[in-house]
Amino acid sequence: MGVNSDLSQVAADSPPEAEADLLELKTPMLQQLHRDWELRRRGRAMPSRADFDVLDLKYCIGNLSLIEVAGDPPRFRFLIHATNVAQGMGFDLTGKSLDLLPDAHYRRLVEEHFAEALATRRPVARYRNRQMTDQHIWNCEVLVLPLSTDGKTIDMLFSGFVWF
């Protein structure tokens, strides 16, 4: 049984400001991912990876990356690179550092997006409509969600990605 079955009471007990703080996301899948992240906070600044059951994420699994954050300055390594994203990019970063992304312009955009999630300690969304980089024209929405094992240090990120 997935974690969502345990969240009905948490949702009922959530403060109204949690709903008011929802990002203005355009795609239903990323809206759901953000709601799931919010529910799993349970009064904390952010949830941990362990708060998510993979069965509860099946609606977005091909569009969800898990990124390890380590070091100072932070380095980003893809533990899982979303299958649909890797196919669209023509490059799979699973098990690899973001530094290996061959599109330098897009790599900078991703680093800035990840860095903003680290700095704000909050979810950060980007909508890219016909944005050109070195190797692609991007039509997508991306949601980056911080995760923390100890409740303080961001040690992982979820990145939900939807192509248009």
N, C-alpha and C positions, 0 to 999 in steps of 0.2 A: 504494500500500500504506500502511495506517495505522501510527501509532506503536506500537499495542499489539503488533505483531509483534516489535518490538525490546525489549519489556519482559519477556519470559519469563525471561531471565537476571537481570535486575534484581530480579524478584520472588524468585527463588531465593537471591539474595545479600542480601536485605533482612534487617535485624536483627530478632529476635523481638519486640522492644519496639514495632516499627512495627505489627504485628498487634494487640498488646495495647492499643495506644493508639486503636484504632478506636472511633469514637463509637457509642453505642447508638441506631442509626437504625432506624425501624420499616419503612420502605419499601425494597424491593429496588433500585429505581432509584437512590435516594440512597446506599444502601450501596455500589453499584457506582461511583458518581461519587466517593465518598470513597476507595475503593480505588484508582481511577485517579489521583486527586490524590496519594495517598501514593506510588504507584509512580513517578510523575514527579518526585518530590522529589529522588531520586538523591543522598541524603546532604545536601541543602541544607535550609534552613529551610522553603522553599516552592518550588513550581515557577513557571515563567513562563507566560504565555499561549502563547508559541511552542512550549512542550512538548506542547501538545495539538493533534492533528489533528482537524478537524471530523468526518471520517469515523468516528473512534473514539468520537465523542460522539453518534452518530445515535440511540442508545437513549434519549437524554434531551433532544434538541435543542429540542423544543417547550416544554420545562419548564425551560430553562436561560437565565438572563440573564447578560450580561457588563456589569459596572459599572466605569467609570473612577473612580479616586480621585485627587483633586488638591487642593492647598492646605493651609493651616493656619489655622484648623481645616479638617478635610477636608470636601470637597464631593463628592457622588456624582452621576454622570451615567450614565444607561443607554445604553451603546453598542448593546446589544440587549436588549429586554425580551421575555421568553419569551412566545410566542404564546398558549399555554394560560393563562398567568397574566393577560395583558392581556385576553383574552376573558372570563375569569371576573370580573375587576375592572370591566370595561367602560371601561377607560382604558389607552391604550398610552403608555408612557414612553420608547420608543425615541428616542434622540437628545435626551432631555430630562433635566433635573435632577430628583432626588428631591423637591426643594422644590415641584414642580408637582403632586405627588400630592394629589388633592383631599380625601381622607380624612385629616384631621389626626391623629387618634388612631393610625391605622395607620402613617402617615408616621413618627410618633415611635417606634413599635415597630420599624420597619425601620431607622431611624437608630441605635437602640440596638443592634440585632443587628449591623449593619455595624461600628459603633464597637467592639463587643466583639471581633470578628474582627481589627480593626486593633490593639487593645490587647494581645490574647493572641498574635497572629501565628499563630493556629491555626484550624482549622475550628470553626465554632460552629453547632449545630443547635437548632432550635426546633420544638416540637410544639404546634400550636394546635388545641385541641378545643373547638369552640363558643365561641370567644373573640369577643366583640362589640366593634366599633369604631363610628365615626360612621355608616358606610354599609354595613357587611357583618357577617355572622357567619362567622368563619373556621374552617374545618376543613381543616387542612393540616399538612404537615411541610416545613420549609425548612432547607436546608443552605447556609451561606455559607463559601466557601473563598478565602483570600487568595492573590494572585499577585504576583510581583515580577520585573520585567525585569532588575534589577541584582543580585538575590539579597539585597537589604537593605530597600529601600523598597517598601512595598506600593502598587502603582500601579493594580491592578485587583482585582476580586472576581468570582468565579463565584457565582451564587445559583441553586441547584437547588430546585424547588418542586413539591410533589405535593399535589393536591386530594384530599380523602376524600369 
